[in-house]
Amino acid sequence: MTENFASLVVQTARLLRRCFDERARRIGMTRPQWQVLSVLAKHEGIHQSGLAEILEVEPMTVARMIDRLQEADLVERRPDPADRRAWRLHATARGLGLVDQLKPLGEETLSLALDGVSEADHAAALRALEQIRANLLRRHTGAPGSD
């Protein structure tokens, strides 16, 4: 059976996630937990709704994830000074420490995935995927030239 491009991308992404998950479990983390902490490290003080949008999950799903991470002292909710009803999310020092521990695991996973791939092929694949993403984003957002 001939592989089609989309199927191969999906299968590869799934295998990358599985490989990373195996490594992350060594330090007691799950990929969803890592994703939340990673986003909070980059977007300190984000609202739950913004986090849900970035992660592409429902707000209630994020609320439950944050509850668990807060219980584990990895995330904290702080009052929003501009809106008494809202909370801002922050990774704790412990949570940021785990993000730092997970970075090398991600690098290991990528190194394993790219074993035997030349730099030229890697660069070409990146360019192709960036173009595909741009095409799909343009189409999805209804930007000019998306017809």
Backbone as a printed PyTorch tensor [residue, N CA C, xyz], in Angstrom:
tensor([[[  0.8490,  -1.1850,   0.0000],
         [  0.0000,   0.0000,   0.0000],
         [  0.8880,   1.2400,   0.0000]],

        [[  0.5860,   2.1870,  -0.8490],
         [  1.3460,   3.4120,  -0.9590],
         [  0.9490,   4.3700,   0.1680]],

        [[  1.9600,   4.9520,   0.8000],
         [  1.6980,   5.9250,   1.8640],
         [  1.2420,   7.2360,   1.2440]],

        [[  0.2430,   7.8600,   1.8380],
         [ -0.0710,   9.2000,   1.3860],
         [  0.5260,  10.1850,   2.3870]],

        [[  0.7850,  11.3850,   1.9320],
         [  1.5160,  12.3680,   2.7200],
         [  0.8480,  12.6490,   4.0660]],

        [[ -0.4490,  12.9560,   4.0420],
         [ -1.1550,  13.3050,   5.2780],
         [ -1.1080,  12.1470,   6.2770]],

        [[ -1.3250,  10.9380,   5.7910],
         [ -1.2930,   9.7720,   6.6690],
         [  0.0880,   9.6030,   7.3060]],

        [[  1.1170,   9.7950,   6.5150],
         [  2.4840,   9.6610,   7.0250],
         [  2.8030,  10.7350,   8.0740]],

        [[  2.3420,  11.9470,   7.8420],
         [  2.5510,  13.0260,   8.8220],
         [  1.8420,  12.6920,  10.1330]],

        [[  0.6060,  12.2330,  10.0460],
         [ -0.1650,  11.8920,  11.2440],
         [  0.5000,  10.7400,  12.0020]],

        [[  0.9050,   9.6990,  11.2930],
         [  1.5510,   8.5510,  11.9410],
         [  2.8700,   8.9640,  12.6020]],

        [[  3.6310,   9.8010,  11.9050],
         [  4.9110,  10.2570,  12.4510],
         [  4.6930,  11.0920,  13.7020]],

        [[  3.7130,  11.9900,  13.6670],
         [  3.4090,  12.8160,  14.8430],
         [  2.9920,  11.9390,  16.0210]],

        [[  2.1810,  10.9250,  15.7480],
         [  1.7420,  10.0200,  16.8160],
         [  2.9350,   9.2770,  17.4240]],

        [[  3.8490,   8.8160,  16.5720],
         [  5.0310,   8.1070,  17.0710],
         [  5.9540,   9.0400,  17.8590]],

        [[  6.0940,  10.2760,  17.4110],
         [  6.8900,  11.2450,  18.1700],
         [  6.2820,  11.4750,  19.5480]],

        [[  4.9530,  11.6350,  19.6020],
         [  4.2830,  11.8250,  20.9010],
         [  4.4950,  10.6160,  21.8010]],

        [[  4.3270,   9.4120,  21.2410],
         [  4.4870,   8.1870,  22.0290],
         [  5.9120,   8.0680,  22.5730]],

        [[  6.8800,   8.3520,  21.7290],
         [  8.2840,   8.2720,  22.1370],
         [  8.5840,   9.2860,  23.2470]],

        [[  8.0750,  10.5130,  23.0770],
         [  8.2790,  11.5310,  24.1110],
         [  7.5720,  11.1270,  25.4040]],

        [[  6.3460,  10.6190,  25.2910],
         [  5.5870,  10.2020,  26.4790],
         [  6.3610,   9.1820,  27.3070]],

        [[  6.9940,   8.2320,  26.6300],
         [  7.7750,   7.2140,  27.3400],
         [  8.8820,   7.8610,  28.1610]],

        [[  9.5450,   8.8620,  27.5880],
         [ 10.6280,   9.5540,  28.2840],
         [ 10.0740,  10.4200,  29.4260]],

        [[  8.9670,  11.1070,  29.1780],
         [  8.3920,  12.0060,  30.1820],
         [  7.8890,  11.2360,  31.4030]],

        [[  7.4010,  10.0260,  31.1810],
         [  6.9140,   9.2200,  32.3140],
         [  8.0240,   8.9270,  33.3170]],

        [[  9.2730,   8.9410,  32.8510],
         [ 10.4040,   8.6990,  33.7700],
         [ 10.4470,   9.7120,  34.9080]],

        [[  9.9620,  10.9180,  34.6320],
         [  9.9670,  11.9350,  35.6990],
         [  8.5480,  12.2250,  36.1920]],

        [[  7.6250,  11.3240,  35.8700],
         [  6.2660,  11.4160,  36.3930],
         [  5.3700,  12.4290,  35.7040]],

        [[  5.6620,  12.7580,  34.4580],
         [  4.8570,  13.7360,  33.7310],
         [  4.1000,  13.0630,  32.5920]],

        [[  2.9700,  13.6600,  32.2500],
         [  2.2410,  13.2530,  31.0600],
         [  2.4040,  14.3610,  30.0240]],

        [[  2.1520,  14.0220,  28.7710],
         [  2.2740,  15.0270,  27.7120],
         [  1.3170,  16.1880,  27.9280]],

        [[  0.0390,  15.9480,  28.2830],
         [ -0.8430,  17.0990,  28.5200],
         [ -0.3220,  18.0220,  29.6380]],

        [[  0.2230,  17.4290,  30.6970],
         [  0.7990,  18.2580,  31.7620],
         [  1.9700,  19.0690,  31.2360]],

        [[  2.8280,  18.4120,  30.4590],
         [  3.9760,  19.1000,  29.8910],
         [  3.5230,  20.2280,  28.9810]],

        [[  2.4810,  19.9760,  28.1730],
         [  1.9960,  21.0040,  27.2590],
         [  1.5060,  22.2310,  28.0350]],

        [[  0.7660,  22.0130,  29.0990],
         [  0.2830,  23.1340,  29.9070],
         [  1.4620,  23.9060,  30.4880]],

        [[  2.3930,  23.2050,  31.0990],
         [  3.5480,  23.8850,  31.7020],
         [  4.3780,  24.6180,  30.6610]],

        [[  4.5350,  24.0160,  29.4980],
         [  5.3020,  24.6400,  28.4280],
         [  4.6480,  25.9440,  27.9720]],

        [[  3.3350,  25.9170,  27.8010],
         [  2.6170,  27.1350,  27.3940],
         [  2.7210,  28.1930,  28.4880]],

        [[  2.5680,  27.7910,  29.7460],
         [  2.6440,  28.7710,  30.8360],
         [  4.0430,  29.3690,  30.9550]],

        [[  5.0660,  28.5850,  30.6360],
         [  6.4320,  29.1150,  30.6710],
         [  6.6100,  30.2080,  29.6110]],

        [[  5.9050,  30.0660,  28.4910],
         [  6.0140,  31.0460,  27.4010],
         [  5.0120,  32.1870,  27.5370]],

        [[  3.8710,  31.9250,  28.1700],
         [  2.7820,  32.9100,  28.2730],
         [  2.3850,  33.0940,  29.7310]],

        [[  3.3130,  33.5360,  30.5210],
         [  3.0590,  33.7160,  31.9490],
         [  1.8910,  34.6680,  32.1670]],

        [[  0.9650,  34.2510,  33.0230],
         [ -0.1670,  35.0900,  33.3620],
         [ -1.3400,  34.9880,  32.4010]],

        [[ -1.3390,  33.9730,  31.5540],
         [ -2.4290,  33.7880,  30.5890],
         [ -3.7050,  33.3960,  31.3370]],

        [[ -4.8470,  33.7300,  30.7570],
         [ -6.1320,  33.2900,  31.3030],
         [ -6.3920,  31.8490,  30.8740]],

        [[ -7.2820,  31.1650,  31.5980],
         [ -7.6310,  29.7900,  31.2570],
         [ -8.1920,  29.6840,  29.8480]],

        [[ -8.9930,  30.6380,  29.4430],
         [ -9.5900,  30.5850,  28.1070],
         [ -8.5110,  30.6830,  27.0270]],

        [[ -7.5070,  31.5180,  27.2480],
         [ -6.4030,  31.6320,  26.2950],
         [ -5.5940,  30.3490,  26.2270]],

        [[ -5.3770,  29.7260,  27.3870],
         [ -4.6630,  28.4510,  27.4320],
         [ -5.4480,  27.3760,  26.6830]],

        [[ -6.7570,  27.3370,  26.8960],
         [ -7.6020,  26.3530,  26.2040],
         [ -7.5220,  26.5480,  24.6960]],

        [[ -7.5030,  27.7930,  24.2640],
         [ -7.4240,  28.0720,  22.8280],
         [ -6.0920,  27.5940,  22.2520]],

        [[ -4.9930,  27.8840,  22.9340],
         [ -3.6810,  27.4660,  22.4540],
         [ -3.5880,  25.9410,  22.3950]],

        [[ -4.1080,  25.2710,  23.4300],
         [ -4.0360,  23.8110,  23.4860],
         [ -5.1040,  23.1310,  22.6330]],

        [[ -6.0520,  23.9300,  22.1350],
         [ -7.1590,  23.4120,  21.3300],
         [ -7.9600,  22.3570,  22.0760]],

        [[ -8.3260,  22.6980,  23.3240],
         [ -9.1830,  21.8470,  24.1400],
         [-10.2790,  22.7200,  24.7460]],

        [[-11.2790,  22.0690,  25.2810],
         [-12.3910,  22.7860,  25.9010],
         [-11.9330,  23.4530,  27.2050]],

        [[-12.5130,  24.6070,  27.5400],
         [-12.1470,  25.2880,  28.7850],
         [-12.3070,  24.4110,  30.0360]],

        [[-13.3290,  23.5640,  30.0800],
         [-13.5040,  22.6850,  31.2480],
         [-12.3690,  21.6760,  31.3550]],

        [[-11.8670,  21.2190,  30.2240],
         [-10.7360,  20.2980,  30.2330],
         [ -9.5230,  20.9880,  30.8360]],

        [[ -9.2880,  22.2270,  30.4290],
         [ -8.1660,  22.9940,  30.9740],
         [ -8.3640,  23.2180,  32.4670]],

        [[ -9.5800,  23.5170,  32.8850],
         [ -9.8460,  23.7570,  34.3100],
         [ -9.4640,  22.5380,  35.1410]],

        [[ -9.8350,  21.3520,  34.6620],
         [ -9.4950,  20.1250,  35.4000],
         [ -7.9810,  19.8980,  35.4120]],

        [[ -7.3270,  20.1710,  34.2780],
         [ -5.8710,  20.0020,  34.2110],
         [ -5.1880,  20.9670,  35.1870]],

        [[ -5.6370,  22.1990,  35.1990],
         [ -5.0480,  23.1970,  36.1000],
         [ -5.3050,  22.8140,  37.5560]],

        [[ -6.4880,  22.3070,  37.8630],
         [ -6.7690,  21.8550,  39.2360],
         [ -5.7330,  20.8220,  39.6820]],

        [[ -5.4830,  19.8270,  38.8170],
         [ -4.5250,  18.7700,  39.1680],
         [ -3.1040,  19.3130,  39.2920]],

        [[ -2.7280,  20.1860,  38.3670],
         [ -1.3850,  20.7610,  38.4160],
         [ -1.2190,  21.6850,  39.6130]],

        [[ -2.2860,  22.3500,  39.9970],
         [ -2.2210,  23.2170,  41.1850],
         [ -2.0810,  22.3620,  42.4530]],

        [[ -2.7870,  21.2630,  42.5120],
         [ -2.6650,  20.3440,  43.6560],
         [ -1.2500,  19.7930,  43.7750]],

        [[ -0.5730,  19.6320,  42.6380],
         [  0.8010,  19.1050,  42.6260],
         [  1.8370,  20.2190,  42.7920]],

        [[  1.3850,  21.4430,  43.0420],
         [  2.2570,  22.6090,  43.2070],
         [  3.1070,  22.8780,  41.9680]],

        [[  2.5020,  22.7000,  40.8000],
         [  3.1950,  22.9720,  39.5420],
         [  2.6660,  24.2500,  38.8750]],

        [[  1.4400,  24.6220,  39.2350],
         [  0.7760,  25.7920,  38.6590],
         [  0.0490,  26.5240,  39.7810]],

        [[ -0.0430,  27.8390,  39.6320],
         [ -0.8600,  28.5970,  40.5800],
         [ -1.7610,  29.5720,  39.8360]],

        [[ -2.9190,  29.7770,  40.4270],
         [ -3.8590,  30.7760,  39.9180],
         [ -3.6770,  32.0330,  40.7560]],

        [[ -3.5450,  33.1590,  40.0630],
         [ -3.4350,  34.4370,  40.7520],
         [ -4.5720,  35.3400,  40.2830]],

        [[ -5.1050,  36.1450,  41.1840],
         [ -6.1880,  37.0430,  40.7630],
         [ -5.7240,  37.9970,  39.6670]],

        [[ -6.6260,  38.2580,  38.7410],
         [ -6.3530,  39.2260,  37.6670],
         [ -6.6240,  40.6150,  38.2350]],

        [[ -5.6090,  41.4810,  38.2680],
         [ -5.8180,  42.8110,  38.8460],
         [ -6.8470,  43.6490,  38.0810]],

        [[ -7.0910,  43.3240,  36.8110],
         [ -8.0280,  44.0930,  36.0060],
         [ -9.4570,  43.5340,  36.0350]],

        [[ -9.6230,  42.3120,  36.5520],
         [-10.9390,  41.6700,  36.5410],
         [-11.0390,  40.7490,  37.7550]],

        [[-11.8310,  41.1590,  38.7340],
         [-11.9190,  40.3870,  39.9880],
         [-12.4640,  38.9780,  39.7770]],

        [[-13.1640,  38.7320,  38.6770],
         [-13.7410,  37.4110,  38.4290],
         [-12.7590,  36.4630,  37.7560]],

        [[-11.6660,  36.9880,  37.2280],
         [-10.7460,  36.1840,  36.4110],
         [ -9.4810,  35.8280,  37.1870]],

        [[ -8.8330,  34.7860,  36.7050],
         [ -7.5690,  34.3130,  37.2730],
         [ -6.5060,  34.3020,  36.1950]],

        [[ -5.2950,  34.5660,  36.5920],
         [ -4.1290,  34.4600,  35.7100],
         [ -3.3740,  33.2010,  36.1290]],

        [[ -2.8390,  32.4850,  35.1550],
         [ -2.1470,  31.2240,  35.4260],
         [ -0.6430,  31.4130,  35.3360]],

        [[  0.0550,  30.8040,  36.2880],
         [  1.5170,  30.8890,  36.3400],
         [  2.0770,  29.5210,  36.7190]],

        [[  3.1630,  29.1330,  36.0620],
         [  3.8830,  27.9300,  36.4860],
         [  4.6620,  28.2900,  37.7400]],

        [[  4.6940,  27.3860,  38.6850],
         [  5.4940,  27.6030,  39.8860],
         [  6.9610,  27.3110,  39.5710]],

        [[  7.8240,  27.6130,  40.5230],
         [  9.2480,  27.3020,  40.3330],
         [  9.4260,  25.8000,  40.0980]],

        [[  8.6630,  24.9950,  40.8130],
         [  8.7260,  23.5380,  40.6260],
         [  8.2670,  23.1460,  39.2210]],

        [[  7.1970,  23.7770,  38.7400],
         [  6.7040,  23.5020,  37.3990],
         [  7.7060,  23.9040,  36.3320]],

        [[  8.3360,  25.0690,  36.5090],
         [  9.3450,  25.5180,  35.5460],
         [ 10.5650,  24.6030,  35.5710]],

        [[ 10.8800,  24.0670,  36.7590],
         [ 11.9820,  23.1060,  36.8550],
         [ 11.6960,  21.8450,  36.0470]],

        [[ 10.4500,  21.4100,  36.0560],
         [ 10.0800,  20.2390,  35.2580],
         [ 10.1490,  20.5410,  33.7660]],

        [[  9.7710,  21.7450,  33.3630],
         [  9.8970,  22.1270,  31.9560],
         [ 11.3630,  22.0250,  31.5470]],

        [[ 12.2550,  22.5070,  32.4180],
         [ 13.6940,  22.4230,  32.1220],
         [ 14.1680,  20.9730,  32.0310]],

        [[ 13.5920,  20.0990,  32.8490],
         [ 13.9530,  18.6800,  32.7870],
         [ 13.4320,  18.0180,  31.5150]],

        [[ 12.2990,  18.4970,  31.0240],
         [ 11.6760,  17.8820,  29.8570],
         [ 12.3150,  18.3200,  28.5430]],

        [[ 12.9420,  19.4710,  28.5100],
         [ 13.5750,  19.9390,  27.2700],
         [ 14.5790,  18.9310,  26.7240]],

        [[ 15.5000,  18.4160,  27.5500],
         [ 16.4370,  17.4190,  27.0090],
         [ 15.7380,  16.1430,  26.5260]],

        [[ 14.6110,  15.7910,  27.1400],
         [ 13.8770,  14.6120,  26.6950],
         [ 13.2930,  14.8470,  25.3000]],

        [[ 12.8280,  16.0650,  25.0530],
         [ 12.3390,  16.4200,  23.7290],
         [ 13.4630,  16.4000,  22.7070]],

        [[ 14.6270,  16.9020,  23.1280],
         [ 15.7820,  16.8890,  22.2220],
         [ 16.2250,  15.4680,  21.9040]],

        [[ 16.1890,  14.5860,  22.9140],
         [ 16.5150,  13.1650,  22.6820],
         [ 15.5550,  12.5450,  21.6730]],

        [[ 14.2910,  12.8390,  21.8430],
         [ 13.2700,  12.2900,  20.9580],
         [ 13.4950,  12.7600,  19.5230]],

        [[ 13.7550,  14.0400,  19.3640],
         [ 13.9930,  14.5800,  18.0310],
         [ 15.2640,  14.0080,  17.4150]],

        [[ 16.3000,  13.8630,  18.2310],
         [ 17.5510,  13.2850,  17.7390],
         [ 17.3310,  11.8590,  17.2430]],

        [[ 16.5810,  11.0840,  17.9990],
         [ 16.2540,   9.7190,  17.5960],
         [ 15.4730,   9.7210,  16.2790]],

        [[ 14.5130,  10.6270,  16.1630],
         [ 13.6800,  10.6920,  14.9650],
         [ 14.4930,  11.0900,  13.7310]],

        [[ 15.4890,  11.9420,  13.9170],
         [ 16.2530,  12.4580,  12.7770],
         [ 17.5080,  11.6480,  12.4720]],

        [[ 17.7110,  10.5470,  13.1890],
         [ 18.8770,   9.7090,  12.9430],
         [ 18.8930,   9.2560,  11.4800]],

        [[ 19.9910,   9.5230,  10.7920],
         [ 20.1380,   9.1180,   9.3990],
         [ 19.5430,  10.0870,   8.3910]],

        [[ 18.9510,  11.1810,   8.8600],
         [ 18.3910,  12.1950,   7.9620],
         [ 19.4490,  13.2800,   7.7840]],

        [[ 19.8070,  13.5590,   6.5470],
         [ 20.8280,  14.5790,   6.2920],
         [ 20.3020,  15.9590,   6.6760]],

        [[ 21.2330,  16.8810,   6.9190],
         [ 20.8310,  18.2490,   7.2390],
         [ 20.0490,  18.8630,   6.0890]],

        [[ 20.4530,  18.5570,   4.8570],
         [ 19.7490,  19.0930,   3.6950],
         [ 18.3070,  18.5650,   3.6350]],

        [[ 18.1330,  17.2680,   3.8890],
         [ 16.7830,  16.6950,   3.8800],
         [ 15.9480,  17.2550,   5.0290]],

        [[ 16.5780,  17.4260,   6.1900],
         [ 15.8850,  18.0010,   7.3440],
         [ 15.4200,  19.4180,   7.0170]],

        [[ 16.3100,  20.2180,   6.4420],
         [ 15.9660,  21.5970,   6.0820],
         [ 14.8520,  21.6230,   5.0370]],

        [[ 14.9230,  20.7400,   4.0620],
         [ 13.8890,  20.6870,   3.0180],
         [ 12.5390,  20.2800,   3.6130]],

        [[ 12.5550,  19.3260,   4.5260],
         [ 11.3110,  18.8880,   5.1690],
         [ 10.7080,  20.0290,   5.9920]],

        [[ 11.5510,  20.7690,   6.7110],
         [ 11.0590,  21.9080,   7.4860],
         [ 10.4270,  22.9560,   6.5800]],

        [[ 11.1090,  23.2660,   5.4770],
         [ 10.5600,  24.2580,   4.5470],
         [  9.2110,  23.7910,   3.9920]],

        [[  9.1280,  22.5340,   3.6200],
         [  7.8800,  22.0080,   3.0730],
         [  6.7590,  22.0590,   4.1110]],

        [[  7.0440,  21.6290,   5.3360],
         [  6.0160,  21.6430,   6.3770],
         [  5.6040,  23.0620,   6.7480]],

        [[  6.5570,  23.9910,   6.7710],
         [  6.2140,  25.3930,   7.0480],
         [  5.2930,  25.9460,   5.9670]],

        [[  5.5580,  25.5950,   4.7100],
         [  4.7030,  26.0620,   3.6170],
         [  3.3190,  25.4410,   3.7150]],

        [[  3.2630,  24.1600,   4.0160],
         [  1.9710,  23.4780,   4.1660],
         [  1.1740,  24.1060,   5.2970]],

        [[  1.8370,  24.3690,   6.4190],
         [  1.1560,  25.0050,   7.5510],
         [  0.6430,  26.3870,   7.1550]],

        [[  1.4770,  27.1700,   6.4720],
         [  1.0640,  28.5120,   6.0380],
         [ -0.1400,  28.4290,   5.1010]],

        [[ -0.1250,  27.4820,   4.1760],
         [ -1.2520,  27.3060,   3.2560],
         [ -2.5330,  26.9990,   4.0250]],

        [[ -2.4340,  26.0900,   4.9840],
         [ -3.6170,  25.6910,   5.7460],
         [ -4.0890,  26.7980,   6.6720]],

        [[ -3.1640,  27.5210,   7.2850],
         [ -3.5480,  28.6430,   8.1420],
         [ -4.2380,  29.7310,   7.3230]],

        [[ -3.6920,  30.0230,   6.1690],
         [ -4.2820,  31.0390,   5.3000],
         [ -5.6960,  30.6130,   4.9020]],

        [[ -5.8400,  29.3600,   4.5640],
         [ -7.1540,  28.8250,   4.1760],
         [ -8.1310,  28.8610,   5.3640]],

        [[ -7.6220,  28.4700,   6.5310],
         [ -8.4550,  28.3940,   7.7430],
         [ -8.8950,  29.7750,   8.2090]],

        [[ -8.0270,  30.7690,   8.1070],
         [ -8.3450,  32.0990,   8.6220],
         [ -9.0580,  32.9630,   7.6080]],

        [[ -9.1860,  32.4730,   6.3650],
         [ -9.8620,  33.2450,   5.3470],
         [ -9.0690,  34.4360,   4.8660]],

        [[ -7.7400,  34.3400,   4.9800],
         [ -6.8720,  35.4290,   4.5370],
         [ -6.9510,  35.5820,   3.0220]],

        [[ -6.5860,  36.7620,   2.5160],
         [ -6.6080,  36.9530,   1.0640],
         [ -5.8080,  35.8620,   0.3590]],

        [[ -6.3210,  35.4310,  -0.7500],
         [ -5.6380,  34.3830,  -1.5180],
         [ -5.9780,  32.9980,  -1.0220]],

        [[ -7.0010,  32.8910,  -0.1620],
         [ -7.3240,  31.5850,   0.4240],
         [ -8.3830,  30.8370,  -0.3650]],

        [[ -8.8320,  31.3950,  -1.4730],
         [ -9.8370,  30.6870,  -2.2820],
         [ -9.2190,  29.6430,  -3.1630]]])
